[in-house]
Amino acid sequence: MTDGHEPLLSPEETSALLDAMRSGAEVDSVEPLDLTSAERPLRDALGTADACARAIAEALDKLMLRATGSPSSTEELPAEITPYKVIRSAIPQGAAIVPFRAPDGSLGVMTLGPSLVSFILDRRMGAPLNKEQASEPRASLSPLDRRLLDPFAISVVELFGKHWCDDAKAFTPSPVISQPADLPMLPQFEPLLQVVFRVAPTGLTGDQLVIALSSGIVSRARSTSLVKAPTSAPTEFDRSRMTAALGSTEVEAVALLGDYVSTVREVLGLRIGDIVRLSTTPDEPLIVRVGDKPVFLGVPVVHHGNIAVQIQAVDSAAA
């Protein structure tokens, strides 16, 4: 622990890195460690999300026809990775927001754009179709508006579950909300996989339907390629980023002057002025340890008024 922050590498990862450095092995010959960012599984799922979105778009047209009595045209946009903070701040006024969760608590968020919300509400309230003029978006959603939207929202979440993991009941939607501030709390920069659809009722411009997925929900995708994502080989971008990060990682180096074996009784009996005899002699090099591994050999010197160790050799016995 350094300055209240956890170290980048665990003791086991530090030892593995030092072993590789001492061996002089090529990078490709070292067993790869999964040190990539949280975005990696999401990036591996982009292709799966795009394929799934095409199937969902076709099903959304049928759902819109059943819910509103009006044919619609749904276009899926390329999936992308977006921080949770950006997704929340991009939700427009008058949109309907539907959080949903997997059994393990992983969060997903679906949003319906304000124009799409108004169109669905007008149809649910029995307003006649007017292809000459689009429904006027609402500035806010009343409790009645949210209750009227709940059945459609539940149907969309079930539709997503059916195509994402072959289980329409895989995710539990919460009641519709209208304020981003009411969304569950997540780290603001946590990356989410975002799938966007543009739903346009016939003769109207339409609006977006957005589904954003945390990594826990992404991992439930039926594609077997996602199961292998965490152990896939790092890309050159991953390698360069980890190389830069490792260069600034702090590790503790300890110069061992010597050691001795004693009983508890003898240690408790030590007093000021007593002399403890070490196992080493003054002419023996000191061992410098990094973590629990001996890495260098050196001699004690004085440098700018401080006791220091001058490195003489790599500890070949430990390599």
Phi and psi restraints in degrees (value plus and minus 20) as a CYANA .aco file:
   2 THR   PHI    -147.9  -107.9
   2 THR   PSI     100.4   140.4
   3 ASP   PHI      32.0    72.0
   3 ASP   PSI      16.8    56.8
   4 GLY   PHI      61.0   101.0
   4 GLY   PSI     -17.9    22.1
   5 HIS   PHI    -133.2   -93.2
   5 HIS   PSI     125.0   165.0
   6 GLU   PHI     -92.0   -52.0
   6 GLU   PSI     123.4   163.4
   7 PRO   PHI     -85.2   -45.2
   7 PRO   PSI     133.7   173.7
   8 LEU   PHI     -83.9   -43.9
   8 LEU   PSI     -58.2   -18.2
   9 LEU   PHI    -134.5   -94.5
   9 LEU   PSI     125.3   165.3
  10 SER   PHI     -97.1   -57.1
  10 SER   PSI     145.8   185.8
  11 PRO   PHI     -76.5   -36.5
  11 PRO   PSI     -58.3   -18.3
  12 GLU   PHI     -85.9   -45.9
  12 GLU   PSI     -61.7   -21.7
  13 GLU   PHI     -87.7   -47.7
  13 GLU   PSI     -56.9   -16.9
  14 THR   PHI     -82.7   -42.7
  14 THR   PSI     -64.2   -24.2
  15 SER   PHI     -82.2   -42.2
  15 SER   PSI     -62.0   -22.0
  16 ALA   PHI     -83.4   -43.4
  16 ALA   PSI     -59.0   -19.0
  17 LEU   PHI     -86.3   -46.3
  17 LEU   PSI     -63.7   -23.7
  18 LEU   PHI     -85.0   -45.0
  18 LEU   PSI     -60.1   -20.1
  19 ASP   PHI     -79.1   -39.1
  19 ASP   PSI     -63.1   -23.1
  20 ALA   PHI     -85.3   -45.3
  20 ALA   PSI     -58.5   -18.5
  21 MET   PHI     -86.8   -46.8
  21 MET   PSI     -60.8   -20.8
  22 ARG   PHI     -90.1   -50.1
  22 ARG   PSI     -52.3   -12.3
  23 SER   PHI     -94.0   -54.0
  23 SER   PSI     -40.1    -0.1
  24 GLY   PHI      50.1    90.1
  24 GLY   PSI      -1.4    38.6
  25 ALA   PHI     -93.2   -53.2
  25 ALA   PSI     133.8   173.8
  26 GLU   PHI     -88.4   -48.4
  26 GLU   PSI     134.4   174.4
  27 VAL   PHI     -78.3   -38.3
  27 VAL   PSI     -60.3   -20.3
  28 ASP   PHI     -89.5   -49.5
  28 ASP   PSI     -37.8     2.2
  29 SER   PHI    -110.5   -70.5
  29 SER   PSI     -27.7    12.3
  30 VAL   PHI    -110.0   -70.0
  30 VAL   PSI     114.3   154.3
  31 GLU   PHI     -80.4   -40.4
  31 GLU   PSI     102.8   142.8
  32 PRO   PHI     -87.0   -47.0
  32 PRO   PSI     120.1   160.1
  33 LEU   PHI    -122.9   -82.9
  33 LEU   PSI     126.8   166.8
  34 ASP   PHI    -104.8   -64.8
  34 ASP   PSI      63.0   103.0
  35 LEU   PHI    -128.8   -88.8
  35 LEU   PSI      -0.2    39.8
  36 THR   PHI    -102.6   -62.6
  36 THR   PSI     150.2   190.2
  37 SER   PHI     -96.2   -56.2
  37 SER   PSI     152.4   192.4
  38 ALA   PHI     -85.9   -45.9
  38 ALA   PSI     -37.0     3.0
  39 GLU   PHI     -95.6   -55.6
  39 GLU   PSI     -37.7     2.3
  40 ARG   PHI     -78.1   -38.1
  40 ARG   PSI     -71.8   -31.8
  41 PRO   PHI     -79.4   -39.4
  41 PRO   PSI     -52.9   -12.9
  42 LEU   PHI     -89.3   -49.3
  42 LEU   PSI     -61.2   -21.2
  43 ARG   PHI     -83.2   -43.2
  43 ARG   PSI     -58.9   -18.9
  44 ASP   PHI     -86.7   -46.7
  44 ASP   PSI     -40.3    -0.3
  45 ALA   PHI    -113.1   -73.1
  45 ALA   PSI     -22.4    17.6
  46 LEU   PHI     -79.4   -39.4
  46 LEU   PSI     -64.5   -24.5
  47 GLY   PHI     -83.1   -43.1
  47 GLY   PSI     -62.1   -22.1
  48 THR   PHI     -82.8   -42.8
  48 THR   PSI     -60.9   -20.9
  49 ALA   PHI     -83.6   -43.6
  49 ALA   PSI     -60.9   -20.9
  50 ASP   PHI     -84.5   -44.5
  50 ASP   PSI     -62.3   -22.3
  51 ALA   PHI     -85.5   -45.5
  51 ALA   PSI     -60.9   -20.9
  52 CYS   PHI     -87.0   -47.0
  52 CYS   PSI     -56.8   -16.8
  53 ALA   PHI     -82.7   -42.7
  53 ALA   PSI     -55.0   -15.0
  54 ARG   PHI     -82.7   -42.7
  54 ARG   PSI     -61.7   -21.7
  55 ALA   PHI     -88.9   -48.9
  55 ALA   PSI     -58.2   -18.2
  56 ILE   PHI     -86.5   -46.5
  56 ILE   PSI     -58.3   -18.3
  57 ALA   PHI     -79.3   -39.3
  57 ALA   PSI     -62.4   -22.4
  58 GLU   PHI     -84.6   -44.6
  58 GLU   PSI     -61.1   -21.1
  59 ALA   PHI     -90.3   -50.3
  59 ALA   PSI     -50.5   -10.5
  60 LEU   PHI     -84.6   -44.6
  60 LEU   PSI     -56.6   -16.6
  61 ASP   PHI     -80.2   -40.2
  61 ASP   PSI     -61.9   -21.9
  62 LYS   PHI     -87.8   -47.8
  62 LYS   PSI     -59.6   -19.6
  63 LEU   PHI     -85.1   -45.1
  63 LEU   PSI     -62.2   -22.2
  64 MET   PHI     -82.2   -42.2
  64 MET   PSI     -59.2   -19.2
  65 LEU   PHI     -84.5   -44.5
  65 LEU   PSI     -62.1   -22.1
  66 ARG   PHI     -87.1   -47.1
  66 ARG   PSI     -59.0   -19.0
  67 ALA   PHI    -100.1   -60.1
  67 ALA   PSI     -50.2   -10.2
  68 THR   PHI    -140.4  -100.4
  68 THR   PSI     -35.2     4.8
  69 GLY   PHI      56.0    96.0
  69 GLY   PSI     -10.2    29.8
  70 SER   PHI    -141.4  -101.4
  70 SER   PSI     112.2   152.2
  71 PRO   PHI     -83.8   -43.8
  71 PRO   PSI     129.0   169.0
  72 SER   PHI    -156.8  -116.8
  72 SER   PSI     141.2   181.2
  73 SER   PHI    -142.1  -102.1
  73 SER   PSI     101.2   141.2
  74 THR   PHI    -132.6   -92.6
  74 THR   PSI     108.6   148.6
  75 GLU   PHI    -134.6   -94.6
  75 GLU   PSI     108.5   148.5
  76 GLU   PHI    -110.8   -70.8
  76 GLU   PSI     119.9   159.9
  77 LEU   PHI    -123.6   -83.6
  77 LEU   PSI     137.7   177.7
  78 PRO   PHI     -77.7   -37.7
  78 PRO   PSI     116.3   156.3
  79 ALA   PHI     -86.4   -46.4
  79 ALA   PSI     130.0   170.0
  80 GLU   PHI    -167.4  -127.4
  80 GLU   PSI     145.2   185.2
  81 ILE   PHI    -125.1   -85.1
  81 ILE   PSI     106.0   146.0
  82 THR   PHI    -156.7  -116.7
  82 THR   PSI     117.4   157.4
  83 PRO   PHI     -83.4   -43.4
  83 PRO   PSI     127.0   167.0
  84 TYR   PHI     -76.2   -36.2
  84 TYR   PSI     -58.3   -18.3
  85 LYS   PHI     -80.5   -40.5
  85 LYS   PSI     -62.0   -22.0
  86 VAL   PHI     -87.3   -47.3
  86 VAL   PSI     -60.6   -20.6
  87 ILE   PHI     -81.6   -41.6
  87 ILE   PSI     -65.0   -25.0
  88 ARG   PHI     -83.6   -43.6
  88 ARG   PSI     -64.5   -24.5
  89 SER   PHI     -90.5   -50.5
  89 SER   PSI     -39.3     0.7
  90 ALA   PHI    -108.7   -68.7
  90 ALA   PSI     -25.1    14.9
  91 ILE   PHI     -91.9   -51.9
  91 ILE   PSI      99.4   139.4
  92 PRO   PHI     -97.7   -57.7
  92 PRO   PSI     140.7   180.7
  93 GLN   PHI     -85.1   -45.1
  93 GLN   PSI     116.1   156.1
  94 GLY   PHI      70.2   110.2
  94 GLY   PSI     -20.1    19.9
  95 ALA   PHI     -99.1   -59.1
  95 ALA   PSI     138.3   178.3
  96 ALA   PHI    -123.7   -83.7
  96 ALA   PSI     114.0   154.0
  97 ILE   PHI    -139.5   -99.5
  97 ILE   PSI     112.0   152.0
  98 VAL   PHI    -149.5  -109.5
  98 VAL   PSI      78.9   118.9
  99 PRO   PHI     -92.1   -52.1
  99 PRO   PSI     125.0   165.0
 100 PHE   PHI    -163.3  -123.3
 100 PHE   PSI     135.7   175.7
 101 ARG   PHI    -153.6  -113.6
 101 ARG   PSI     131.1   171.1
 102 ALA   PHI    -103.8   -63.8
 102 ALA   PSI     146.7   186.7
 103 PRO   PHI     -76.3   -36.3
 103 PRO   PSI     -48.4    -8.4
 104 ASP   PHI    -105.3   -65.3
 104 ASP   PSI     -16.4    23.6
 105 GLY   PHI      74.1   114.1
 105 GLY   PSI     -23.9    16.1
 106 SER   PHI     -80.5   -40.5
 106 SER   PSI     120.5   160.5
 107 LEU   PHI    -120.7   -80.7
 107 LEU   PSI     120.0   160.0
 108 GLY   PHI    -148.6  -108.6
 108 GLY   PSI     134.7   174.7
 109 VAL   PHI    -154.3  -114.3
 109 VAL   PSI     106.9   146.9
 110 MET   PHI    -133.1   -93.1
 110 MET   PSI     116.4   156.4
 111 THR   PHI    -148.2  -108.2
 111 THR   PSI     120.5   160.5
 112 LEU   PHI    -130.3   -90.3
 112 LEU   PSI     106.5   146.5
 113 GLY   PHI     -81.0   -41.0
 113 GLY   PSI     135.4   175.4
 114 PRO   PHI     -81.4   -41.4
 114 PRO   PSI     -56.0   -16.0
 115 SER   PHI     -88.3   -48.3
 115 SER   PSI     -59.8   -19.8
 116 LEU   PHI     -86.7   -46.7
 116 LEU   PSI     -59.5   -19.5
 117 VAL   PHI     -80.0   -40.0
 117 VAL   PSI     -67.1   -27.1
 118 SER   PHI     -83.6   -43.6
 118 SER   PSI     -59.6   -19.6
 119 PHE   PHI     -83.1   -43.1
 119 PHE   PSI     -65.8   -25.8
 120 ILE   PHI     -84.7   -44.7
 120 ILE   PSI     -62.6   -22.6
 121 LEU   PHI     -84.4   -44.4
 121 LEU   PSI     -61.5   -21.5
 122 ASP   PHI     -80.7   -40.7
 122 ASP   PSI     -61.0   -21.0
 123 ARG   PHI     -89.2   -49.2
 123 ARG   PSI     -57.7   -17.7
 124 ARG   PHI     -87.0   -47.0
 124 ARG   PSI     -49.2    -9.2
 125 MET   PHI    -109.5   -69.5
 125 MET   PSI     -17.8    22.2
 126 GLY   PHI      66.0   106.0
 126 GLY   PSI      -7.2    32.8
 127 ALA   PHI     -86.8   -46.8
 127 ALA   PSI     121.8   161.8
 128 PRO   PHI     -88.6   -48.6
 128 PRO   PSI     129.3   169.3
 129 LEU   PHI     -85.6   -45.6
 129 LEU   PSI     114.6   154.6
 130 ASN   PHI    -152.3  -112.3
 130 ASN   PSI      76.3   116.3
 131 LYS   PHI     -96.4   -56.4
 131 LYS   PSI     -28.0    12.0
 132 GLU   PHI    -104.6   -64.6
 132 GLU   PSI     -42.0    -2.0
 133 GLN   PHI    -162.9  -122.9
 133 GLN   PSI     109.1   149.1
 134 ALA   PHI     -93.2   -53.2
 134 ALA   PSI     135.8   175.8
 135 SER   PHI     -84.3   -44.3
 135 SER   PSI     119.5   159.5
 136 GLU   PHI     -96.2   -56.2
 136 GLU   PSI     102.5   142.5
 137 PRO   PHI     -80.6   -40.6
 137 PRO   PSI     123.2   163.2
 138 ARG   PHI    -103.4   -63.4
 138 ARG   PSI     123.1   163.1
 139 ALA   PHI     -90.3   -50.3
 139 ALA   PSI     -52.2   -12.2
 140 SER   PHI    -171.8  -131.8
 140 SER   PSI     145.7   185.7
 141 LEU   PHI    -128.0   -88.0
 141 LEU   PSI     107.8   147.8
 142 SER   PHI     -98.7   -58.7
 142 SER   PSI     146.0   186.0
 143 PRO   PHI     -75.7   -35.7
 143 PRO   PSI     -57.2   -17.2
 144 LEU   PHI     -85.3   -45.3
 144 LEU   PSI     -62.4   -22.4
 145 ASP   PHI     -77.4   -37.4
 145 ASP   PSI     -64.9   -24.9
 146 ARG   PHI     -86.0   -46.0
 146 ARG   PSI     -58.3   -18.3
 147 ARG   PHI     -86.9   -46.9
 147 ARG   PSI     -57.6   -17.6
 148 LEU   PHI     -87.6   -47.6
 148 LEU   PSI     -48.0    -8.0
 149 LEU   PHI    -103.0   -63.0
 149 LEU   PSI     -40.5    -0.5
 150 ASP   PHI     -74.0   -34.0
 150 ASP   PSI     -68.2   -28.2
 151 PRO   PHI     -80.0   -40.0
 151 PRO   PSI     -60.6   -20.6
 152 PHE   PHI     -85.8   -45.8
 152 PHE   PSI     -63.1   -23.1
 153 ALA   PHI     -81.6   -41.6
 153 ALA   PSI     -63.2   -23.2
 154 ILE   PHI     -81.7   -41.7
 154 ILE   PSI     -60.7   -20.7
 155 SER   PHI     -83.5   -43.5
 155 SER   PSI     -58.5   -18.5
 156 VAL   PHI     -87.1   -47.1
 156 VAL   PSI     -63.1   -23.1
 157 VAL   PHI     -83.2   -43.2
 157 VAL   PSI     -61.2   -21.2
 158 GLU   PHI     -85.5   -45.5
 158 GLU   PSI     -58.8   -18.8
 159 LEU   PHI     -82.2   -42.2
 159 LEU   PSI     -62.2   -22.2
 160 PHE   PHI     -83.0   -43.0
 160 PHE   PSI     -66.5   -26.5
 161 GLY   PHI     -80.0   -40.0
 161 GLY   PSI     -59.4   -19.4
 162 LYS   PHI     -80.6   -40.6
 162 LYS   PSI     -62.8   -22.8
 163 HIS   PHI    -106.5   -66.5
 163 HIS   PSI     -44.9    -4.9
 164 TRP   PHI    -102.3   -62.3
 164 TRP   PSI     -62.0   -22.0
 165 CYS   PHI    -160.6  -120.6
 165 CYS   PSI       4.0    44.0
 166 ASP   PHI      39.0    79.0
 166 ASP   PSI       9.3    49.3
 167 ASP   PHI    -166.7  -126.7
 167 ASP   PSI      83.4   123.4
 168 ALA   PHI     -82.9   -42.9
 168 ALA   PSI     -43.5    -3.5
 169 LYS   PHI    -122.3   -82.3
 169 LYS   PSI      -2.3    37.7
 170 ALA   PHI     -88.3   -48.3
 170 ALA   PSI     -48.4    -8.4
 171 PHE   PHI    -142.3  -102.3
 171 PHE   PSI     123.2   163.2
 172 THR   PHI    -126.0   -86.0
 172 THR   PSI      91.8   131.8
 173 PRO   PHI    -100.2   -60.2
 173 PRO   PSI     125.8   165.8
 174 SER   PHI    -109.1   -69.1
 174 SER   PSI     144.1   184.1
 175 PRO   PHI     -78.0   -38.0
 175 PRO   PSI     133.0   173.0
 176 VAL   PHI     -81.1   -41.1
 176 VAL   PSI     116.4   156.4
 177 ILE   PHI    -142.1  -102.1
 177 ILE   PSI     147.1   187.1
 178 SER   PHI    -145.0  -105.0
 178 SER   PSI     -24.6    15.4
 179 GLN   PHI    -137.1   -97.1
 179 GLN   PSI     105.6   145.6
 180 PRO   PHI     -76.1   -36.1
 180 PRO   PSI     -48.2    -8.2
 181 ALA   PHI     -84.5   -44.5
 181 ALA   PSI     -39.6     0.4
 182 ASP   PHI    -106.9   -66.9
 182 ASP   PSI     -21.7    18.3
 183 LEU   PHI     -89.6   -49.6
 183 LEU   PSI     133.2   173.2
 184 PRO   PHI     -79.6   -39.6
 184 PRO   PSI     131.4   171.4
 185 MET   PHI     -99.9   -59.9
 185 MET   PSI     112.2   152.2
 186 LEU   PHI    -155.9  -115.9
 186 LEU   PSI     138.7   178.7
 187 PRO   PHI     -74.0   -34.0
 187 PRO   PSI     111.6   151.6
 188 GLN   PHI     -83.8   -43.8
 188 GLN   PSI     -43.4    -3.4
 189 PHE   PHI    -124.2   -84.2
 189 PHE   PSI      -7.3    32.7
 190 GLU   PHI     -84.1   -44.1
 190 GLU   PSI     107.6   147.6
 191 PRO   PHI     -95.3   -55.3
 191 PRO   PSI     118.9   158.9
 192 LEU   PHI    -143.8  -103.8
 192 LEU   PSI     127.3   167.3
 193 LEU   PHI    -104.4   -64.4
 193 LEU   PSI     102.0   142.0
 194 GLN   PHI    -132.5   -92.5
 194 GLN   PSI     105.5   145.5
 195 VAL   PHI    -133.9   -93.9
 195 VAL   PSI     105.6   145.6
 196 VAL   PHI    -139.5   -99.5
 196 VAL   PSI     115.0   155.0
 197 PHE   PHI    -143.1  -103.1
 197 PHE   PSI     124.3   164.3
 198 ARG   PHI    -129.2   -89.2
 198 ARG   PSI      92.8   132.8
 199 VAL   PHI    -123.2   -83.2
 199 VAL   PSI      98.3   138.3
 200 ALA   PHI    -143.8  -103.8
 200 ALA   PSI      87.1   127.1
 201 PRO   PHI     -78.6   -38.6
 201 PRO   PSI     129.0   169.0
 202 THR   PHI     -72.9   -32.9
 202 THR   PSI     106.1   146.1
 203 GLY   PHI      65.4   105.4
 203 GLY   PSI     -23.4    16.6
 204 LEU   PHI    -139.7   -99.7
 204 LEU   PSI     141.5   181.5
 205 THR   PHI     -90.6   -50.6
 205 THR   PSI     -58.6   -18.6
 206 GLY   PHI      66.2   106.2
 206 GLY   PSI    -193.1  -153.1
 207 ASP   PHI    -177.2  -137.2
 207 ASP   PSI     157.0   197.0
 208 GLN   PHI    -110.1   -70.1
 208 GLN   PSI     126.2   166.2
 209 LEU   PHI    -139.7   -99.7
 209 LEU   PSI     100.1   140.1
 210 VAL   PHI    -136.9   -96.9
 210 VAL   PSI     114.8   154.8
 211 ILE   PHI    -142.7  -102.7
 211 ILE   PSI      99.2   139.2
 212 ALA   PHI    -133.5   -93.5
 212 ALA   PSI     114.3   154.3
 213 LEU   PHI    -144.7  -104.7
 213 LEU   PSI     112.1   152.1
 214 SER   PHI     -96.8   -56.8
 214 SER   PSI     147.5   187.5
 215 SER   PHI     -81.5   -41.5
 215 SER   PSI     -51.4   -11.4
 216 GLY   PHI     -83.9   -43.9
 216 GLY   PSI     -58.2   -18.2
 217 ILE   PHI     -96.0   -56.0
 217 ILE   PSI     -56.2   -16.2
 218 VAL   PHI     -78.0   -38.0
 218 VAL   PSI     -59.4   -19.4
 219 SER   PHI     -86.7   -46.7
 219 SER   PSI     -33.7     6.3
 220 ARG   PHI    -107.7   -67.7
 220 ARG   PSI     -18.8    21.2
 221 ALA   PHI     -80.0   -40.0
 221 ALA   PSI     127.5   167.5
 222 ARG   PHI     -93.0   -53.0
 222 ARG   PSI     -33.9     6.1
 223 SER   PHI     -86.8   -46.8
 223 SER   PSI     106.5   146.5
 224 THR   PHI     -88.4   -48.4
 224 THR   PSI     -39.1     0.9
 225 SER   PHI     -84.3   -44.3
 225 SER   PSI     -46.5    -6.5
 226 LEU   PHI     -91.4   -51.4
 226 LEU   PSI     -47.5    -7.5
 227 VAL   PHI     -84.3   -44.3
 227 VAL   PSI     -52.4   -12.4
 228 LYS   PHI    -107.6   -67.6
 228 LYS   PSI     -26.6    13.4
 229 ALA   PHI     -77.3   -37.3
 229 ALA   PSI     -65.4   -25.4
 230 PRO   PHI     -83.7   -43.7
 230 PRO   PSI     -43.4    -3.4
 231 THR   PHI    -125.9   -85.9
 231 THR   PSI     -10.1    29.9
 232 SER   PHI     -89.7   -49.7
 232 SER   PSI     133.6   173.6
 233 ALA   PHI     -85.4   -45.4
 233 ALA   PSI     119.0   159.0
 234 PRO   PHI     -86.8   -46.8
 234 PRO   PSI     127.7   167.7
 235 THR   PHI    -101.0   -61.0
 235 THR   PSI     153.2   193.2
 236 GLU   PHI     -82.7   -42.7
 236 GLU   PSI     -54.6   -14.6
 237 PHE   PHI     -83.3   -43.3
 237 PHE   PSI     -62.8   -22.8
 238 ASP   PHI     -81.9   -41.9
 238 ASP   PSI     -62.7   -22.7
 239 ARG   PHI     -82.8   -42.8
 239 ARG   PSI     -65.7   -25.7
 240 SER   PHI     -85.6   -45.6
 240 SER   PSI     -57.5   -17.5
 241 ARG   PHI     -88.3   -48.3
 241 ARG   PSI     -61.3   -21.3
 242 MET   PHI     -88.3   -48.3
 242 MET   PSI     -55.2   -15.2
 243 THR   PHI     -82.2   -42.2
 243 THR   PSI     -63.7   -23.7
 244 ALA   PHI     -85.0   -45.0
 244 ALA   PSI     -59.7   -19.7
 245 ALA   PHI     -88.8   -48.8
 245 ALA   PSI     -59.6   -19.6
 246 LEU   PHI     -84.4   -44.4
 246 LEU   PSI     -51.8   -11.8
 247 GLY   PHI     -83.0   -43.0
 247 GLY   PSI     -45.9    -5.9
 248 SER   PHI    -126.6   -86.6
 248 SER   PSI     -12.0    28.0
 249 THR   PHI     -94.9   -54.9
 249 THR   PSI     115.0   155.0
 250 GLU   PHI    -111.9   -71.9
 250 GLU   PSI     111.7   151.7
 251 VAL   PHI    -148.5  -108.5
 251 VAL   PSI     135.0   175.0
 252 GLU   PHI    -115.6   -75.6
 252 GLU   PSI     103.1   143.1
 253 ALA   PHI    -127.5   -87.5
 253 ALA   PSI     112.7   152.7
 254 VAL   PHI    -144.8  -104.8
 254 VAL   PSI     105.4   145.4
 255 ALA   PHI    -111.5   -71.5
 255 ALA   PSI      99.6   139.6
 256 LEU   PHI    -114.0   -74.0
 256 LEU   PSI      89.8   129.8
 257 LEU   PHI     -90.5   -50.5
 257 LEU   PSI     -55.7   -15.7
 258 GLY   PHI     147.3   187.3
 258 GLY   PSI     156.0   196.0
 259 ASP   PHI    -164.6  -124.6
 259 ASP   PSI     146.0   186.0
 260 TYR   PHI    -172.5  -132.5
 260 TYR   PSI     137.3   177.3
 261 VAL   PHI    -125.0   -85.0
 261 VAL   PSI     113.3   153.3
 262 SER   PHI    -166.8  -126.8
 262 SER   PSI     144.2   184.2
 263 THR   PHI    -110.0   -70.0
 263 THR   PSI     144.4   184.4
 264 VAL   PHI     -82.0   -42.0
 264 VAL   PSI     -60.1   -20.1
 265 ARG   PHI     -79.7   -39.7
 265 ARG   PSI     -63.4   -23.4
 266 GLU   PHI     -86.1   -46.1
 266 GLU   PSI     -60.4   -20.4
 267 VAL   PHI     -84.0   -44.0
 267 VAL   PSI     -64.1   -24.1
 268 LEU   PHI     -85.7   -45.7
 268 LEU   PSI     -42.0    -2.0
 269 GLY   PHI    -108.8   -68.8
 269 GLY   PSI     -22.4    17.6
 270 LEU   PHI     -86.1   -46.1
 270 LEU   PSI     121.0   161.0
 271 ARG   PHI    -151.1  -111.1
 271 ARG   PSI     145.9   185.9
 272 ILE   PHI     -80.7   -40.7
 272 ILE   PSI     111.4   151.4
 273 GLY   PHI      79.6   119.6
 273 GLY   PSI     -36.3     3.7
 274 ASP   PHI     -86.7   -46.7
 274 ASP   PSI     131.3   171.3
 275 ILE   PHI    -130.3   -90.3
 275 ILE   PSI     110.1   150.1
 276 VAL   PHI    -126.4   -86.4
 276 VAL   PSI     103.6   143.6
 277 ARG   PHI    -108.9   -68.9
 277 ARG   PSI     103.5   143.5
 278 LEU   PHI    -110.1   -70.1
 278 LEU   PSI     145.5   185.5
 279 SER   PHI    -100.7   -60.7
 279 SER   PSI     -31.2     8.8
 280 THR   PHI    -123.9   -83.9
 280 THR   PSI     141.2   181.2
 281 THR   PHI    -127.8   -87.8
 281 THR   PSI     140.4   180.4
 282 PRO   PHI     -78.4   -38.4
 282 PRO   PSI     -46.3    -6.3
 283 ASP   PHI    -110.3   -70.3
 283 ASP   PSI     -20.4    19.6
 284 GLU   PHI    -103.9   -63.9
 284 GLU   PSI     122.0   162.0
 285 PRO   PHI     -88.3   -48.3
 285 PRO   PSI     130.9   170.9
 286 LEU   PHI    -102.5   -62.5
 286 LEU   PSI     127.3   167.3
 287 ILE   PHI    -115.4   -75.4
 287 ILE   PSI     108.7   148.7
 288 VAL   PHI    -124.7   -84.7
 288 VAL   PSI      99.9   139.9
 289 ARG   PHI    -123.6   -83.6
 289 ARG   PSI     122.7   162.7
 290 VAL   PHI    -137.5   -97.5
 290 VAL   PSI      94.9   134.9
 291 GLY   PHI      48.3    88.3
 291 GLY   PSI    -146.9  -106.9
 292 ASP   PHI    -127.9   -87.9
 292 ASP   PSI      -5.3    34.7
 293 LYS   PHI    -128.1   -88.1
 293 LYS   PSI     109.0   149.0
 294 PRO   PHI     -92.6   -52.6
 294 PRO   PSI     105.4   145.4
 295 VAL   PHI    -138.1   -98.1
 295 VAL   PSI     -62.2   -22.2
 296 PHE   PHI    -147.5  -107.5
 296 PHE   PSI     141.3   181.3
 297 LEU   PHI    -138.4   -98.4
 297 LEU   PSI     119.6   159.6
 298 GLY   PHI    -174.4  -134.4
 298 GLY   PSI     157.9   197.9
 299 VAL   PHI    -142.3  -102.3
 299 VAL   PSI     126.7   166.7
 300 PRO   PHI     -92.0   -52.0
 300 PRO   PSI     116.8   156.8
 301 VAL   PHI    -160.2  -120.2
 301 VAL   PSI     151.9   191.9
 302 VAL   PHI    -131.3   -91.3
 302 VAL   PSI     104.9   144.9
 303 HIS   PHI    -148.6  -108.6
 303 HIS   PSI      95.0   135.0
 304 HIS   PHI      32.3    72.3
 304 HIS   PSI      21.1    61.1
 305 GLY   PHI      63.8   103.8
 305 GLY   PSI     -20.7    19.3
 306 ASN   PHI    -133.2   -93.2
 306 ASN   PSI     127.8   167.8
 307 ILE   PHI     -89.2   -49.2
 307 ILE   PSI     112.6   152.6
 308 ALA   PHI    -160.3  -120.3
 308 ALA   PSI     154.6   194.6
 309 VAL   PHI    -144.2  -104.2
 309 VAL   PSI     105.8   145.8
 310 GLN   PHI    -113.1   -73.1
 310 GLN   PSI      96.9   136.9
 311 ILE   PHI     -90.5   -50.5
 311 ILE   PSI     108.4   148.4
 312 GLN   PHI    -129.2   -89.2
 312 GLN   PSI     -51.4   -11.4
 313 ALA   PHI    -182.2  -142.2
 313 ALA   PSI     139.0   179.0
 314 VAL   PHI     -98.2   -58.2
 314 VAL   PSI     117.8   157.8
 315 ASP   PHI     -90.5   -50.5
 315 ASP   PSI      72.9   112.9
 316 SER   PHI     -84.9   -44.9
 316 SER   PSI     -46.6    -6.6
 317 ALA   PHI     -87.0   -47.0
 317 ALA   PSI     -49.7    -9.7
 318 ALA   PHI    -112.4   -72.4
 318 ALA   PSI     -34.7     5.3
